[in-house]
Amino acid sequence: MPKQVLNIVNQNGNFVVKDTGSRYPRHSVLAGQVQVKFVDSFDTLEEAQAAYPQATLSHALMMPTNSFDHLPDDAGY
């Protein structure tokens, strides 16, 4: 099992804990890209930090995003 990399992000007024420690498997169209998994959500930053002291405070713009640029544009693939 991959090591958890936990981040706390302010999302729509809640503090969401996300795990970015794994990647999509080889058979996925997102193969090799970072997999962002929801872990938990809290009303306050203090609650999130108390429950997940090992998590790093981050910003939504700093979180990894996935790309489909490697896929063909036409429907005939």
C-alpha positions as CSV (number, residue, x, y, z in Angstrom):
1,M,0.0,0.0,0.0
2,P,1.4,3.4,-0.9
3,K,2.4,5.8,1.8
4,Q,-0.3,8.4,2.6
5,V,0.6,12.0,1.9
6,L,-2.1,14.0,3.6
7,N,-3.0,17.6,2.8
8,I,-5.6,19.9,4.4
9,V,-7.3,22.2,1.9
10,N,-9.9,24.9,2.5
11,Q,-12.7,23.9,0.1
12,N,-16.1,25.7,0.0
13,G,-15.8,26.8,3.6
14,N,-14.8,23.3,4.9
15,F,-11.4,21.9,5.7
16,V,-10.9,18.8,3.6
17,V,-8.2,16.2,4.2
18,K,-7.0,14.6,0.9
19,D,-4.4,11.9,0.3
20,T,-2.1,12.4,-2.7
21,G,0.3,9.5,-1.9
22,S,-0.7,7.2,-4.7
23,R,-0.8,7.2,-8.5
24,Y,-3.3,5.7,-11.0
25,P,-2.4,2.2,-12.1
26,R,-1.0,1.3,-15.5
27,H,-4.4,0.2,-16.9
28,S,-6.0,3.5,-16.2
29,V,-6.3,6.3,-18.8
30,L,-4.7,8.5,-16.0
31,A,-1.8,6.0,-15.6
32,G,1.0,7.4,-13.6
33,Q,-0.8,10.6,-12.6
34,V,-1.4,11.5,-8.9
35,Q,-4.6,10.1,-7.5
36,V,-6.3,12.6,-5.1
37,K,-8.4,10.7,-2.6
38,F,-10.9,12.3,-0.2
39,V,-10.2,11.3,3.4
40,D,-12.3,13.5,5.7
41,S,-13.9,16.9,6.1
42,F,-14.2,19.3,9.0
43,D,-15.8,22.6,9.9
44,T,-12.6,24.2,11.2
45,L,-8.9,24.0,10.5
46,E,-8.3,23.2,14.2
47,E,-10.5,20.1,14.0
48,A,-8.7,18.9,10.9
49,Q,-5.3,19.4,12.4
50,A,-6.3,17.7,15.6
51,A,-7.6,14.6,13.8
52,Y,-4.7,14.6,11.3
53,P,-1.6,16.2,12.9
54,Q,0.7,14.7,10.2
55,A,-1.2,16.5,7.4
56,T,0.2,19.6,5.7
57,L,-1.8,22.7,5.2
58,S,-2.1,23.4,1.5
59,H,-4.1,25.6,-1.0
60,A,-6.4,24.2,-3.6
61,L,-4.2,25.7,-6.4
62,M,-1.3,23.7,-5.1
63,M,-3.1,20.4,-5.3
64,P,-2.2,18.1,-8.2
65,T,-4.6,18.0,-11.2
66,N,-5.0,15.4,-13.8
67,S,-4.6,15.8,-17.5
68,F,-6.1,14.1,-20.5
69,D,-3.7,15.7,-23.0
70,H,-2.2,12.4,-23.8
71,L,-5.4,11.1,-25.3
72,P,-6.4,11.5,-28.9
73,D,-8.9,14.3,-29.8
74,D,-10.8,12.2,-32.3
75,A,-13.5,9.7,-31.4
76,G,-12.0,7.0,-33.6
77,Y,-9.4,5.7,-31.3
